[in-house]
Amino acid sequence: HDKVSMLEIYNNFKKEYPKTMMTEYKKILSSDFVYDEVGTGMMYNSQEGFFDSLKGWKNAFPNDKITIRRTIRNGNIVFHEITCTGKHDGLFNMPGYDTTASGKDVKVREVMILDFDKAGKVKKCTLYFDTFGMMKAIGAVPAARME
């Protein structure tokens, strides 16, 4: 399944969102691809929606890097435990909330679940991530106080 992973494609493009990135993703995504971004509440039922989401992430964190910490395979499903690090250098859009660049470094823990079809293409990507930790790191929410 993992000839070229979604994360490798993402990491290969460090600056602004290029069209070549879309071309690479189209090679590995099914035509009925679904992207479920649990951390923001966004779900896209098309490759184009997924590409729009990536544009937002690359705008907010243009030099971010994803590191795979652990991978578990079970049949046609792959689980990646990942860490995303980067600097918040651009506008970040979330449903009902926009935050301007803070210039702060972030380190976010995530779990990505990939469902593959019989042809070996990704038909669904579900992404869970520490939204509160990310928002706290960029100063968008106050740090929780421990009593």
JOHU-V860450 format. One record per residue. RES is the residue in one small letter. SS is DSSP state (helix for helix, strand for strand, loop for the rest). Layout:
<<RES;SS> <RES;SS>>
//
This chain:
<<h;loop> <d;loop> <k;loop> <v;loop> <s;loop> <m;helix> <l;helix> <e;helix> <i;helix> <y;helix> <n;helix> <n;loop> <f;loop> <k;loop> <k;loop> <e;loop> <y;loop> <p;loop> <k;helix> <t;helix> <m;helix> <m;helix> <t;helix> <e;helix> <y;helix> <k;helix> <k;helix> <i;helix> <l;strand> <s;strand> <s;strand> <d;strand> <f;strand> <v;strand> <y;strand> <d;strand> <e;strand> <v;loop> <g;loop> <t;loop> <g;loop> <m;strand> <m;strand> <y;strand> <n;loop> <s;loop> <q;helix> <e;helix> <g;helix> <f;helix> <f;helix> <d;helix> <s;helix> <l;helix> <k;helix> <g;helix> <w;helix> <k;helix> <n;helix> <a;helix> <f;loop> <p;loop> <n;loop> <d;loop> <k;strand> <i;strand> <t;strand> <i;strand> <r;strand> <r;strand> <t;strand> <i;strand> <r;strand> <n;strand> <g;loop> <n;loop> <i;strand> <v;strand> <f;strand> <h;strand> <e;strand> <i;strand> <t;strand> <c;strand> <t;strand> <g;strand> <k;strand> <h;loop> <d;loop> <g;loop> <l;loop> <f;strand> <n;strand> <m;strand> <p;loop> <g;loop> <y;strand> <d;strand> <t;strand> <t;loop> <a;loop> <s;loop> <g;loop> <k;loop> <d;strand> <v;strand> <k;strand> <v;strand> <r;strand> <e;strand> <v;strand> <m;strand> <i;strand> <l;strand> <d;strand> <f;strand> <d;loop> <k;loop> <a;loop> <g;loop> <k;loop> <v;strand> <k;strand> <k;strand> <c;strand> <t;strand> <l;strand> <y;strand> <f;strand> <d;loop> <t;helix> <f;helix> <g;helix> <m;helix> <m;helix> <k;helix> <a;helix> <i;loop> <g;loop> <a;loop> <v;loop> <p;loop> <a;loop> <a;loop> <r;loop> <m;loop> <e;loop>>
//
